[in-house]
Amino acid sequence: MPPDWITPDWPAPANVRAFMTTRSGGVSRPPYNSFNPAGHVGDDPEAVAENRRRLRQWLPAEPLWLNQVHGCEVVTPPFAKGGGTPPTADAAIAFQPGEVRVVLTADCLPVLLCDAAGTVVAAAHAGWRGLAGGVLEATVAAMRLPPERILAWLGAAIGPAAFEVGGEVREAFISQHSLTGIAFRPALPGTLDEAPKKWLADLYALARIRLAAIGVDRVYGGGLCTFNDPRFFSYRREPRSGRMASVIWRD
């Protein structure tokens, strides 16, 4: 695969395969240059098809593409194979060998999961709305395993120095988990008599806190900022932007 695609650094079992694409290795023209596998962002359909063909050569089967809507719906079999109309969901589970799961992101957080025995894998699309809505909790529940047996890898997402949000986003998390307050800091210095109007949010910390709350504490990755790293697409940096694919399967 292209040398700058990302391979998770996590102690997954040997039969679990996963990686995250970057911008390199494809045929799309600016502003989608060059490896954009997303068909919903305005790119040339022929270029997207060629990029997906190139992705497919590294996979044992066609991945199950999703119609992602920033929700918490999780697809489980019988959606076991690719093709046809993509199901509307933001996470997908695979229980059988060779079934490839994929999510597309460009600032949102991709989360890949497996169990320590390599019997089940999952991919989740976790932007702030999905995180607050419970997409990770729903994904772990759909894996049908004790949470302490699950490993999670956090792929590239917009970093805590770049992800500016309003107070309503902070409140959406704190109202559910008070500990998530540590994942926010004022975007600008405040005053004694005025609360900050904008906050910088740490998606990685929010995901770790939410996962730990349900018993998943074997969490790896984090620290790759899509906004500041030119290897990645970033919707906030360039609204006309491609997407990265995070894929996982087991042999």
Protein Blocks (a to p, Z undefined) as FASTA:
>chain_A
ZZkbccdddfbdfkbccddddfehiabdcfkbfbdcbfknopafklmmmmmmmmmmmpcb
dcdddddehiabdcddfklbgedjddddfbdcdfbghiacddddehiacdddddfkopac
cdddddfklmmnopmmmmmmmnopafklpccdddddddfklmccdfklmmmmmmmmmmlm
mmpccfbdcdfkbccfbdcddfklmmmmmmmmnopabdgeehiafklmmkbccfklmmpa
cddddddddZZ
